[in-house]
Amino acid sequence: MTDGVVTTNTVFDPVRVGAVELANRVVMAPMTRNRANAAGVLPDSAATYYAQRASAGLIVTEGTQPSAAAKGYPGTPGIHDDVQEQAWRKIADAVHAAGGRIFCQLMHTGRIGHPSLIPEGARIVAPSAIPAQVEVARADGVMVPAVLPESLTAQGIAGIVRDFAEASVRARRAGLDGVELHAANGYLLHQFLSPGTNRRRDEYGGSAQRRARFVVEVAEAVAAEIGAGRMGIRISPGGQFNDMQDKGNEDTYLALADGLAALRPAYLHTLRRRSSPLHRELRNRWPTAYMLNTGYLGASELADVSPLITSGAADLVSVGRLFISNPDLVRRWRHGVPRAQWDEDTFYRGGDRGYIDYPFACEGTDMR
Ligand SMILES: Cc1cc2nc3c(=O)[nH]c(=O)nc-3n(C[C@H](O)[C@H](O)[C@H](O)COP(=O)(O)O)c2cc1C
């Protein structure tokens, strides 16, 4: 038994995570679907989409910008104004009516953004002025080389910390169960953690503790507003996505885990390709629920994720693409119903197609 988590050892068993009771340990991983309008407002179909997937123990939403300046892709939603908040309320209500739980993933894309996506006068920012060697999306969807970001000032950092805290307040006001801080996959929080993107010489760079400081400050500010039991953090140690050079950065992740541990967040959510001593050490040190995502190598099938729970490597597992094409994934797994294959062409576009039209295998039955 991990402190705060009642362990019962199969993916189908309920678990308490922070302040939230989950019906099972299968989490729908955060997935950007680009269905919001230019104002960052999700359509009503998003409520249908998420409610269809409410048999997940927990849904983590698509990456969502905590401010207009944090946006890095066309069609991602925001949670920084009243109209956006109303759309989230419909989603939270629909998921709860279907018996589910939902956390909003807060994502600031940092240097993985484009000026055409953010308000006039706002800047593309990062810990240090180092451009990513990748293409980024313009507002019109055309891919272009990433721009040179501006190094954040202390004042800029404080403003972003405030934006995350205010967005978390909106998330709760909209009825969402909590938030997940996106500190993975090469976006702003990850950019602070990694020495390849963080060359700062002030209190936010230069040592493991200092690189971890920004993420810890964001977490502290969010926890002060909504309670740490309603906040998770996602990390991808060693991840190379979005031109990250994060290998050999183990000390920063241990410093981060230590810096966050005192808060007792609801969970730590780690993206992991292969197990390593760092992963085992994070699991051992982390005081509350530990979530793993071992995807991308293929589908995250029941046979892949189940041993993570039974062996005690994790308390929760998150699954991405299978949830896109199988809204009733947990029921399919429980009853051995074959899984449908996803269609990559509709991941990031397609309106309702590839979004809310994947069939339920169990419709009209009492299969739970
Ligand atoms: C369409 C799509 C969008 C994604 N968007 C996000 C995102 O917004 N935030 C995030 O943390 N990860 C995102 N991911 C990564 C997933 O959360 C997950 O880690 C990945 O899909 C691997 O799991 P899987 O093999 O079960 O799909 C995305 C993945 C996909 C396929």
The ligand as a Tripos MOL2 file, in Angstrom:
@<TRIPOS>MOLECULE
LIG
   31    33     1     0     0
SMALL
NO_CHARGES

@<TRIPOS>ATOM
      1 C1         -3.4100   12.4350  -31.1660 C.3       1 LIG1
      2 C2         -2.5030   12.5380  -29.9840 C.ar      1 LIG1
      3 C3         -2.4530   13.7120  -29.2620 C.ar      1 LIG1
      4 C4         -1.6520   13.8120  -28.1120 C.ar      1 LIG1
      5 N1         -1.6960   14.9680  -27.3710 N.ar      1 LIG1
      6 C5         -1.0740   15.0030  -26.1640 C.ar      1 LIG1
      7 C6         -1.2730   16.1060  -25.2790 C.ar      1 LIG1
      8 O1         -2.0200   17.0670  -25.5610 O.2       1 LIG1
      9 N2         -0.6340   16.0830  -24.0950 N.ar      1 LIG1
     10 C7          0.2070   15.0390  -23.7190 C.ar      1 LIG1
     11 O2          0.7470   15.0570  -22.6210 O.2       1 LIG1
     12 N3          0.3790   13.9790  -24.5370 N.ar      1 LIG1
     13 C8         -0.2490   13.9100  -25.7160 C.ar      1 LIG1
     14 N4         -0.1320   12.7870  -26.5040 N.ar      1 LIG1
     15 C9          0.6200   11.5970  -26.0050 C.3       1 LIG1
     16 C10        -0.3570   10.6050  -25.3370 C.3       1 LIG1
     17 O3         -0.8430   11.1110  -24.1040 O.3       1 LIG1
     18 C11         0.3120    9.2340  -25.0660 C.3       1 LIG1
     19 O4          1.4020    9.4150  -24.1960 O.3       1 LIG1
     20 C12         0.7690    8.5570  -26.3410 C.3       1 LIG1
     21 O5         -0.2920    8.5200  -27.2990 O.3       1 LIG1
     22 C13         1.2720    7.1130  -26.0970 C.3       1 LIG1
     23 O6          0.2500    6.2990  -25.5740 O.3       1 LIG1
     24 P1         -0.5290    5.2520  -26.5170 P.3       1 LIG1
     25 O7          0.5250    4.3680  -27.1570 O.co2     1 LIG1
     26 O8         -1.4190    4.4990  -25.5830 O.co2     1 LIG1
     27 O9         -1.2850    6.0210  -27.5430 O.co2     1 LIG1
     28 C14        -0.8670   12.6950  -27.6900 C.ar      1 LIG1
     29 C15        -0.8890   11.5290  -28.4540 C.ar      1 LIG1
     30 C16        -1.6950   11.4230  -29.5710 C.ar      1 LIG1
     31 C17        -1.7340   10.1200  -30.3260 C.3       1 LIG1
@<TRIPOS>BOND
     1     1     2 1
     2     2     3 ar
     3     2    30 ar
     4     3     4 ar
     5     4     5 ar
     6     4    28 ar
     7     5     6 ar
     8     6     7 ar
     9     6    13 1
    10     7     8 2
    11     7     9 ar
    12     9    10 ar
    13    10    11 2
    14    10    12 ar
    15    12    13 ar
    16    13    14 ar
    17    14    15 1
    18    14    28 ar
    19    15    16 1
    20    16    17 1
    21    16    18 1
    22    18    19 1
    23    18    20 1
    24    20    21 1
    25    20    22 1
    26    22    23 1
    27    23    24 1
    28    24    25 2
    29    24    26 1
    30    24    27 1
    31    28    29 ar
    32    29    30 ar
    33    30    31 1
@<TRIPOS>SUBSTRUCTURE
     1 LIG1         1 GROUP 0 **** ****
